[in-house]
């Protein structure tokens, strides 16, 4: 870890320079010198704002430099339920292949479970160089201790430079434990991933309440780890022919002990999720009363859409939490989404900007939602929606 050094002799107006820190971590003491306090987040905004070397970042002299050549490849954890591969895996494989091609390194798929070897062969139809399978009776049901032990053994043996994990219920438990054991960083809920020529993974996600997009690197640690939510990335295309190879691995049974005993598994009844919807009507704070949801629901029904909403409506109890779109809710990728009365915060946009077609209705012509909308309508949803509903009804009647 490095440190920041303030050169007071180069700062003309110390009080004015202190304002450059977004966390108020710079202050002028009684002696008139500018210092950095414990509120510092090491974001280095002050360094970038220094035109004449007012503040500089100095690396720790005792730090051992990482040999990045010892870490090669991008690994995708294969998320599954009872051997059925979660579709987020195919999205991560597509992104992993794109990143790996930039640095000419292989793509690995790590599949952990029981009775999964046949299902693992399906992954060979996707752009992976090797599928590593740990198929053992002790791994039948997900328990975090044995799965972590297997994952850790794989990382120590293969040394992948980057690891991508789906931000599912299992992935959110597994990824931080691996990061802790390997003493490396983990960036959660990434919306953009890129690869530098030196194999550093650029991990971008909204931060500080969605006010900024943080670009995160872990240049001095390997593996680099990121979780990505379903429907954020483009899924890899399946090819008819197979390529790559499948490697079966084992771990001693005594390494797979767990303090958890699974007595029974009760399956919840299936419900229709907005992630699978082709058409969505989403509503935000432009809705004045809860009772007016009936108007929105009727419109959604008329076009065969699922109803969704933003975080404020969920917190107000107007919409079920399972229908919230955004990084604190669900990510969706429909063929069409109609956004009514939604300003378009970074958090919300990250959860739906992969839609094929976006129609936005808002009274504010400067609303951020219009920056990503394919069709922008400036107006009140209470005036526009009835007209749209009538047009759809009349169109159906004419047909």
C-alpha positions, -999 to 999 in steps of 0.1 A, spaced: 0 0 0 14 34 -9 9 68 7 0 104 -2 25 132 3 14 168 5 38 194 -7 25 225 11 51 247 -5 35 242 -39 -1 250 -28 -10 287 -32 -45 286 -17 -47 256 7 -84 261 17 -94 261 -20 -73 231 -27 -88 212 2 -122 215 -15 -110 192 -43 -114 161 -20 -149 146 -24 -147 131 11 -135 162 30 -103 143 39 -80 173 34 -80 201 60 -59 231 69 -44 229 104 -36 256 130 -1 258 115 -15 267 81 -4 234 65 -27 212 45 -29 176 59 -49 144 50 -71 129 77 -86 95 83 -115 102 60 -92 96 30 -104 68 7 -72 68 -14 -92 76 -44 -63 99 -56 -86 126 -68 -62 151 -51 -33 136 -71 -51 140 -104 -61 175 -95 -25 184 -88 -12 205 -117 22 213 -101 28 182 -79 9 195 -49 0 160 -38 18 129 -50 12 91 -44 43 71 -34 44 34 -36 55 14 -5 92 7 -9 90 -26 8 62 -39 -14 69 -72 -32 61 -67 -69 37 -93 -84 50 -115 -112 19 -114 -134 34 -139 -158 27 -167 -132 -10 -160 -135 -27 -168 -168 -62 -174 -181 -97 -163 -172 -119 -186 -152 -157 -187 -152 -174 -204 -123 -202 -225 -136 -233 -217 -116 -259 -244 -115 -289 -258 -97 -288 -296 -94 -265 -297 -124 -286 -274 -146 -264 -246 -157 -275 -211 -149 -277 -189 -180 -255 -163 -163 -226 -187 -170 -230 -184 -207 -229 -146 -204 -197 -148 -184 -181 -172 -209 -189 -147 -237 -172 -118 -218 -143 -140 -207 -136 -150 -243 -136 -113 -253 -112 -104 -225 -90 -134 -230 -85 -127 -267 -71 -93 -259 -42 -109 -240 -40 -142 -258 -48 -163 -228 -71 -193 -223 -107 -195 -209 -114 -220 -181 -148 -231 -169 -149 -245 -134 -178 -269 -127 -183 -282 -92 -210 -306 -82 -223 -342 -83 -235 -361 -114 -225 -331 -136 -200 -346 -160 -224 -352 -189 -239 -317 -184 -203 -303 -185 -199 -315 -220 -225 -289 -231 -199 -262 -222 -176 -275 -249 -201 -260 -275 -191 -226 -262 -158 -207 -264 -139 -223 -236 -104 -239 -238 -109 -262 -209 -137 -273 -186 -125 -285 -153 -150 -307 -135 -150 -317 -99 -178 -344 -98 -180 -360 -64 -208 -373 -41 -196 -349 -13 -205 -320 -36 -241 -330 -43 -257 -301 -25 -242 -267 -22 -224 -262 11 -200 -233 12 -171 -251 30 -165 -279 5 -172 -258 -25 -147 -232 -12 -121 -259 -7 -125 -271 -42 -124 -236 -57 -93 -228 -36 -75 -259 -47 -83 -251 -84 -70 -215 -81 -37 -226 -64 -31 -253 -91 -41 -234 -122 -34 -198 -111 -60 -180 -133 -53 -143 -137 -90 -134 -135 -121 -151 -121 -157 -142 -131 -186 -154 -109 -223 -149 -114 -239 -127 -87 -264 -154 -78 -273 -167 -44 -244 -192 -46 -220 -169 -63 -224 -142 -36 -215 -167 -9 -186 -183 -28 -167 -154 -44 -159 -134 -12 -146 -165 6 -122 -173 -23 -111 -137 -24 -104 -138 14 -84 -171 11 -63 -158 -18 -59 -124 -1 -71 -106 -32 -98 -81 -41 -133 -87 -52 -155 -62 -71 -192 -70 -68 -220 -63 -94 -197 -51 -122 -215 -35 -151 -185 -32 -174 -154 -53 -177 -123 -47 -198 -88 -60 -201 -55 -40 -202 -26 -52 -223 -7 -61 -191 -35 -84 -180 -50 -60 -154 -88 -63 -153 -107 -31 -154 -138 -35 -133 -165 -8 -135 -195 -4 -113 -217 23 -98 -205 36 -64 -215 60 -37 -252 56 -43 -248 56 -80 -233 91 -81 -201 79 -98 -189 50 -119 -159 35 -101 -132 20 -123 -115 -6 -100 -81 -23 -105 -62 -48 -84 -28 -45 -101 -7 -59 -73 -28 -90 -65 -40 -121 -83 -64 -136 -91 -86 -106 -99 -122 -113 -90 -155 -99 -101 -191 -108 -98 -216 -100 -125 -254 -101 -124 -275 -120 -148 -286 -101 -180 -258 -76 -178 -235 -92 -204 -242 -106 -239 -244 -144 -238 -219 -165 -259 -232 -182 -290 -235 -219 -290 -217 -237 -318 -227 -271 -332 -192 -285 -330 -173 -289 -298 -138 -275 -290 -116 -274 -260 -112 -303 -236 -128 -316 -204 -107 -324 -174 -120 -344 -145 -104 -337 -111 -109 -350 -76 -101 -337 -41 -96 -359 -10 -129 -365 8 -114 -353 41 -109 -318 25 -147 -317 18 -160 -319 53 -187 -295 63 -204 -284 95 -237 -281 76 -259 -312 72 -287 -309 46 -317 -328 58 -341 -320 30 -345 -297 0 -380 -281 -5 -385 -265 -39 -404 -232 -40 -432 -230 -66 -421 -214 -98 -431 -178 -103 -427 -157 -134 -397 -134 -130 -393 -101 -148 -358 -112 -159 -375 -136 -184 -400 -110 -198 -397 -99 -234 -418 -68 -227 -417 -47 -196 -436 -16 -184 -416 1 -157 -429 30 -136 -412 55 -113 -418 85 -91 -438 101 -118 -467 80 -105 -486 102 -80 -508 76 -61 -506 39 -55 -542 35 -68 -529 47 -102 -510 15 -106 -542 0 -120 -538 24 -150 -503 11 -155 -513 -25 -151 -540 -22 -177 -516 -7 -202 -491 -35 -194 -518 -61 -199 -528 -46 -232 -493 -52 -247 -486 -84 -229 -460 -69 -206 -448 -75 -171 -451 -46 -146 -419 -34 -129 -408 -3 -109 -380 16 -93 -366 15 -58 -387 44 -44 -419 26 -53 -407 -6 -37 -397 12 -5 -431 29 -5 -447 -6 -6 -464 1 -40 -446 -26 -59 -432 -60 -49 -395 -61 -44 -392 -89 -70 -403 -64 -96 -377 -38 -89 -353 -30 -117 -317 -18 -109 -285 -29 -92 -303 -32 -59 -331 -51 -76 -332 -72 -108 -314 -68 -141 -334 -72 -172 -327 -74 -210 -362 -74 -227 -369 -68 -263 -389 -37 -253 -392 -17 -221 -415 13 -216 -402 36 -188 -430 58 -174 -421 87 -150 -386 74 -144 -357 99 -142 -331 72 -150 -305 70 -122 -272 52 -128 -284 23 -106 -317 19 -126 -301 24 -160 -274 -3 -152 -303 -27 -146 -320 -23 -180 -298 -5 -205 -292 -38 -224 -329 -38 -236 -333 -39 -274 -358 -11 -274 -363 16 -248 -392 40 -248 -392 67 -221 -419 91 -210 -409 119 -186 -419 155 -181 -383 166 -177 -366 170 -211 -332 168 -193 -340 135 -176 -310 111 -177 -333 83 -190 -334 101 -224 -297 95 -228 -302 58 -233 -338 58 -247 -344 49 -283 -377 68 -283 -380 98 -259 -414 113 -252 -415 145 -231 -448 147 -214 -470 136 -184 -476 98 -183 -512 106 -171 -518 123 -205 -498 100 -227 -507 66 -213 -545 68 -220 -538 79 -256 -513 50 -261 -538 25 -246 -566 37 -269 -543 34 -299 -535 -2 -290 -572 -10 -285 -582 6 -318 -554 -12 -336 -565 -46 -322 -601 -38 -331 -591 -29 -366 -571 -62 -370 
